[in-house]
């Protein structure tokens, strides 16, 4: 069963009905479910599939290509012995021409596409020639997919040679939202609560393969301990594999991720260069593009002052969890982990900031709960450096609206309801006043509380809270 991906499935099925030859490019980070989606949508239409092998040379790739041709054609392997990619695509063309002609579109799937294009292999050039010279006039849907999203964009979308403007449709798979994650987890563990799902999401995000490690009857704490800290846990050693499989010289990408993990509110490009010890030049530009294309980081623009540097924020939940709690650390038994979770102020602080990032990523769900889905908005940050007269002031999430209003978001993660007392009321009142003063905005300012289980207002009556949203809203 395919969870979510409704829009993507619609686009993919539309290509099957097209009267033209189509070239579909599917991208997305490692483990996000690209191959699963393609295999399940096109299961009845495949006439050829081939998967590249990481670090394999041209001879090795060609040998495996020949084996696949033999498998699909049911012909002896001796009939398929290409010496180069030009011969390989000639054999593929010959095989396809021998298939019975039908109105049903034939689907070819090249998975891990960047891995096939080994340095000086000639694969990409011959693929482009094969597509332009013949395949683009046939009743074919050719699907190319790869986890190295930035490579796919540079080598295919931005190609200045034979593949320029040849992609008919591009689909980029993001990790599951909280809503999709709940649907997925409920197929495994029916009794789990939204609160436990949120805690799991904080640790591993919405990556399907990670979520598939869960077991029925486990609490969030049990699942996190087993998957992240046991000797056989997938996420105990996944971190380096993720980046090594996607990027050449991946250590530089990891250096940026490690720098961003040190500051929850994010870093400017200049700060990233300083903290990662990477030169502030073109190569850093490419690294940031690589990480953003693959959904590991996100950009938050400052409100009002567009001349200020954008803020880069670590968006990958697993990477942050790994660097804070798995890397170089041990939590032997489930009892040790439970004690750390429930008593450590470090973990509780981490939960608060992790919840904040999740809220930023689920801004559309928040807008829906606020009743402003149809209004043009942007999610921004605001920072004003303090001086002798005024203290510094920062807001990590605010929603600026086209109807001349701003939602000033106060985000709090807690395992129960939050007491609305005089201290909290004064804090909200001061924030609204300071923001108006320092930003100089004439917009209406609405204090918006986003919490896990809501606010208990029996301790204090005040009008400082304009909107109240609980975690359940993020699951919409």
C-alpha positions in Angstrom: 0.0 0.0 0.0 1.3 3.5 -0.9 1.0 5.9 2.0 0.4 9.5 0.9 2.0 10.7 -2.3 -1.4 11.5 -3.7 -0.3 14.3 -6.0 2.8 12.4 -7.2 0.7 9.3 -8.1 -1.7 11.5 -10.1 1.1 13.0 -12.1 2.7 9.6 -12.7 -0.5 8.0 -13.9 -1.2 11.0 -16.1 2.1 10.3 -18.0 0.8 6.8 -18.7 -2.1 8.3 -20.5 -0.1 10.8 -22.5 0.1 10.2 -26.2 3.8 11.4 -26.3 7.1 9.8 -25.2 7.9 11.1 -21.7 11.0 11.4 -19.6 10.2 11.5 -15.9 12.8 12.5 -13.3 12.2 11.5 -9.7 14.4 12.9 -7.0 14.6 12.9 -3.2 16.9 12.1 -0.4 18.1 8.5 0.4 15.5 6.2 2.0 12.6 8.5 1.1 10.7 5.9 -0.9 11.4 6.8 -4.6 12.0 3.3 -5.8 9.0 1.9 -3.8 6.7 4.5 -5.3 7.9 4.0 -8.9 7.8 0.2 -8.6 4.3 0.2 -7.2 2.7 2.8 -9.6 4.2 1.3 -12.7 4.2 -2.4 -11.7 2.1 -3.5 -14.7 4.0 -1.4 -17.3 7.7 -2.2 -16.9 9.5 -3.6 -19.9 13.0 -2.8 -18.5 14.6 -1.8 -15.2 18.2 -1.2 -14.4 19.9 0.0 -11.1 23.3 1.6 -11.0 25.9 0.4 -8.6 27.8 2.9 -6.5 31.6 3.2 -7.3 31.4 0.5 -9.9 33.4 1.0 -13.1 32.0 1.0 -16.6 32.7 -2.6 -17.3 30.8 -3.7 -14.2 27.8 -1.5 -15.0 27.7 -2.8 -18.6 27.8 -6.4 -17.4 24.8 -5.8 -15.1 23.0 -3.9 -17.8 23.5 -6.9 -20.1 22.2 -9.3 -17.4 19.0 -7.2 -17.1 18.5 -7.2 -20.8 18.8 -10.9 -20.8 16.3 -11.2 -17.9 13.6 -9.0 -19.5 14.0 -10.4 -23.1 14.3 -14.0 -22.0 17.3 -14.3 -24.4 20.7 -15.8 -23.6 23.2 -13.5 -21.9 25.6 -14.2 -24.8 23.4 -12.1 -27.0 24.1 -9.0 -24.9 27.8 -8.2 -24.5 28.2 -4.4 -25.0 31.7 -3.0 -24.9 30.5 0.6 -24.4 27.2 2.5 -23.7 26.6 3.2 -27.4 26.4 -0.5 -28.0 24.4 -1.0 -24.8 21.7 1.4 -26.0 21.7 -0.1 -29.5 20.9 -3.5 -27.9 18.2 -1.9 -25.7 16.7 -0.3 -28.9 16.8 -3.7 -30.7 15.0 -5.4 -27.7 12.3 -2.8 -27.5 11.6 -2.9 -31.2 11.0 -6.6 -30.9 8.3 -6.2 -28.3 4.7 -6.5 -29.4 3.1 -3.2 -30.3 0.3 -2.1 -28.0 -1.5 1.1 -27.1 -0.3 0.5 -23.5 2.7 2.7 -22.7 5.9 0.8 -22.0 7.9 2.0 -19.0 11.7 1.8 -18.6 13.3 2.6 -15.2 16.9 3.7 -14.6 17.4 3.8 -10.8 20.3 5.4 -9.0 21.0 7.2 -12.3 24.0 9.2 -11.0 25.8 6.0 -10.0 25.6 4.7 -13.6 27.4 7.8 -15.0 30.9 6.8 -13.7 33.6 9.3 -14.6 34.5 9.1 -18.3 32.0 6.3 -18.8 30.2 8.1 -21.6 26.8 7.0 -20.2 25.1 10.3 -20.0 26.1 11.3 -23.5 24.9 8.0 -25.0 21.7 8.1 -22.9 21.0 11.6 -24.3 21.7 10.5 -27.9 19.5 7.4 -27.5 16.6 9.5 -26.2 16.9 12.3 -28.8 17.6 10.0 -31.8 14.9 7.3 -31.1 13.2 6.9 -27.7 11.6 10.3 -27.8 9.5 9.2 -30.8 8.2 6.0 -29.3 5.3 5.0 -27.0 7.7 5.0 -24.0 7.8 6.4 -20.6 11.5 6.5 -19.4 11.9 7.1 -15.6 15.2 8.2 -14.2 15.7 8.4 -10.4 18.5 9.2 -8.0 19.1 10.2 -4.4 21.8 12.7 -5.4 19.3 15.4 -6.1 21.8 18.2 -6.8 23.6 16.0 -9.3 20.3 15.2 -11.1 19.5 18.9 -11.3 22.9 20.0 -12.6 23.4 17.1 -15.0 19.8 16.8 -16.3 17.7 19.8 -15.6 20.5 22.3 -16.2 22.2 20.3 -18.9 23.4 22.4 -21.8 23.8 19.5 -24.2 21.5 16.8 -25.6 19.3 16.5 -22.5 18.5 20.3 -22.2 14.8 20.8 -21.7 14.1 17.1 -22.4 12.6 16.2 -19.0 8.8 16.1 -19.4 8.0 15.9 -15.7 10.0 16.3 -12.5 8.8 14.9 -9.1 10.7 15.5 -5.9 9.7 13.4 -2.9 9.9 15.0 0.5 9.9 13.0 3.7 6.5 12.3 5.1 4.6 15.0 6.9 3.3 14.2 10.4 -0.1 13.3 8.9 1.5 10.8 6.5 3.8 9.6 9.2 0.8 8.8 11.5 -0.9 6.9 8.7 2.3 4.9 8.0 3.0 4.1 11.7 -0.6 3.1 12.3 -0.2 0.3 9.8 2.5 -1.1 12.2 1.5 0.1 15.6 -2.3 0.8 15.8 -2.4 1.9 19.5 0.3 4.6 19.4 -0.6 8.1 20.4 0.0 11.4 18.5 2.4 12.4 21.3 4.5 9.3 20.8 4.4 9.7 17.0 5.6 13.3 17.4 8.5 12.2 19.6 9.5 9.5 17.0 9.3 12.2 14.3 11.7 14.4 16.3 14.3 11.7 16.2 14.0 10.3 12.7 11.7 12.6 10.7 9.3 11.3 8.1 11.8 8.9 6.3 9.8 5.8 5.4 12.6 3.3 5.8 13.4 4.6 9.3 9.7 4.5 10.3 9.5 1.0 8.9 11.8 -0.2 11.7 9.0 0.3 14.3 7.3 -2.6 15.9 3.7 -3.2 17.2 3.2 -2.5 20.9 6.3 -0.3 21.4 6.3 3.0 23.0 8.3 5.9 21.5 11.0 5.5 24.1 11.4 1.8 23.4 11.4 2.3 19.6 14.0 5.1 19.8 16.3 3.1 22.1 16.2 0.0 19.9 16.5 1.7 16.5 19.1 4.3 17.6 21.2 2.8 20.4 21.2 -1.0 20.2 24.1 -2.7 18.5 22.0 -3.7 15.5 19.9 -0.5 15.3 19.7 1.0 11.8 20.2 4.6 12.9 23.1 4.0 15.2 25.5 4.0 12.1 23.3 5.5 9.4 24.6 9.1 9.5 27.9 8.8 7.5 26.2 6.4 5.0 23.5 8.9 4.2 25.9 11.6 3.2 28.6 9.4 1.6 26.0 7.9 -0.7 24.9 11.3 -2.0 27.9 13.6 -2.3 31.5 13.5 -3.4 33.8 14.8 -0.7 30.9 14.4 1.6 33.0 15.4 4.6 32.5 19.0 3.6 28.7 18.5 3.6 28.9 16.9 7.1 31.0 19.9 8.3 28.1 22.2 7.4 25.6 19.9 9.0 27.7 19.8 12.2 28.0 23.6 12.3 24.2 24.0 11.9 23.5 21.5 14.6 25.2 23.8 17.1 22.7 26.6 16.8 19.0 25.9 16.7 18.0 29.2 15.3 20.3 28.7 12.3 23.3 30.4 10.8 24.1 32.8 8.1 26.3 31.8 5.3 29.2 33.8 6.8 28.7 32.0 10.1 28.6 28.6 8.4 31.9 29.3 6.7 33.5 30.3 10.0 32.1 27.4 12.1 32.7 24.7 9.4 36.1 26.1 8.5 35.2 26.0 4.8 36.1 28.7 2.4 33.3 31.2 1.7 33.2 30.8 -2.0 31.7 28.9 -4.9 32.3 25.4 -3.4 30.3 26.4 -0.2 27.5 27.7 -2.5 27.4 24.2 -4.1 27.4 22.4 -0.8 24.5 24.6 0.5 22.6 24.0 -2.8 23.3 20.2 -2.5 21.9 20.1 1.1 18.9 22.2 0.4 18.0 20.3 -2.8 18.1 17.0 -0.7 15.9 18.5 2.1 18.6 18.4 4.8 18.6 22.2 5.3 16.1 25.0 4.8 16.3 28.7 4.3 14.4 31.2 6.5 14.3 34.8 5.2 14.4 37.7 7.6 11.2 39.8 7.8 11.2 43.2 6.2 14.9 43.5 5.6 15.6 41.4 2.5 19.2 42.7 2.3 20.1 40.7 5.4 21.6 37.3 4.9 19.2 34.4 4.9 19.3 32.0 7.8 20.1 28.4 7.0 18.5 25.9 9.5 19.1 22.2 9.9 15.9 20.6 8.7 16.8 16.9 9.0 15.5 15.5 12.3 17.7 12.4 12.2 20.9 14.3 11.6 20.3 16.6 14.5 19.3 13.8 16.8 22.4 11.8 15.8 24.8 14.6 16.5 23.2 15.5 19.8 22.6 12.0 21.3 24.1 9.2 19.3 27.5 10.3 18.0 30.1 9.1 20.5 27.5 8.4 23.2 26.1 5.2 24.8 22.9 4.5 26.6 23.2 0.8 27.5 19.8 -0.3 28.6 16.3 0.9 28.0 16.2 1.9 31.6 19.3 4.2 31.1 17.6 5.8 28.1 14.3 6.3 29.9 16.0 7.9 32.8 17.9 10.3 30.5 14.8 11.2 28.6 12.8 12.0 31.7 15.4 13.7 33.9 17.8 15.4 31.5 17.3 19.2 31.0 19.5 18.9 27.9 17.0 16.4 26.3 14.0 18.5 27.3 15.6 21.6 25.8 16.3 19.7 22.6 12.6 18.6 22.5 11.5 22.2 22.6 13.7 23.3 19.7 13.0 20.1 17.7 9.3 20.9 18.0 9.9 24.4 16.8 11.6 23.2 13.6 8.7 20.7 13.0 6.2 23.6 13.4 8.2 25.7 10.8 8.1 22.7 8.4 4.4 22.3 8.9 3.4 25.9 8.4 0.7 24.9 5.9 -1.1 22.8 8.5 -0.8 25.7 11.0 -2.3 28.1 8.4 -5.2 25.7 7.9 -5.9 25.6 11.7 -5.7 29.4 11.8 -8.2 29.7 8.9 -5.8 31.5 6.6 -5.1 28.8 4.0 -6.3 31.0 1.2 -4.2 34.0 2.2 -0.7 34.5 0.7 1.9 34.2 3.5 5.6 33.7 4.2 7.3 32.1 7.1 10.1 34.4 8.4 12.4 35.0 11.3 13.1 38.3 13.0 16.3 39.4 14.8 17.3 42.7 16.3 20.7 43.0 17.9 20.7 44.6 21.3 22.4 47.8 22.2 22.9 50.1 25.2 19.2 51.2 25.1 17.4 48.1 24.0 17.9 44.4 24.7 18.3 42.0 21.8 15.1 40.3 20.4 14.6 37.3 18.3 11.6 35.4 16.9 12.3 32.1 15.1 8.9 31.7 13.5 6.4 34.3 12.4 3.8 34.1 9.7 3.6 37.3 7.6 0.3 37.6 5.8 -1.0 39.5 2.8 -4.0 40.7 4.8 -1.7 43.0 6.8 -1.3 40.8 9.8 1.5 38.8 11.4 1.2 35.8 13.6 3.9 35.9 16.3 4.4 32.2 17.1 5.3 31.1 20.6 6.1 27.4 20.5 6.3 25.2 23.6 6.7 21.5 23.9 5.5 19.9 27.1 4.2 16.5 28.2 1.0 18.1 29.6 -1.1 21.3 29.5 0.8 24.5 30.1 -0.3 26.8 32.9 -1.1 30.2 31.6 0.1 32.4 34.5 1.1 36.0 35.0 4.8 35.3 34.0 3.8 33.9 30.6 1.2 36.6 30.1 3.9 39.3 30.8 6.3 37.6 28.4 3.8 37.5 25.6 2.8 41.1 26.2 6.4 42.3 26.2 7.2 40.3 23.0 4.3 41.9 21.1 5.3 45.4 22.3 9.0 44.9 21.5 8.3 43.5 18.1 6.1 46.4 17.1 8.7 48.9 18.4 11.8 47.3 16.8 10.2 46.2 13.5 8.3 49.5 13.0 5.4 47.5 11.4 1.9 48.8 11.1 0.5 45.3 10.7 -1.8 43.7 13.3 0.2 41.4 15.6 -1.5 38.2 16.8 0.2 36.2 19.6 -0.1 32.6 18.5 0.6 29.8 21.0 1.5 26.4 19.6 1.7 23.7 22.2 1.5 19.9 22.6 -1.6 19.6 24.8 -2.9 23.1 25.1 -3.1 25.8 27.8 -4.7 25.6 31.2 -6.2 29.1 31.7 -7.7 28.5 35.1 -4.6 30.0 36.7 -4.8 33.4 35.0 -7.3 35.3 32.9 -5.8 37.6 30.2 -6.1 38.5 26.6 -2.5 38.1 25.5 -3.1 34.9 23.5 -5.0 35.6 20.2 -4.7 32.1 18.7 -4.1 28.7 20.3 -3.0 25.6 18.4 -2.1 22.1 19.8 0.1 19.4 18.2 -3.0 17.8 16.7 -3.2 20.6 14.2 0.2 19.5 12.8 -1.4 16.1 11.9 -4.1 17.7 9.7 
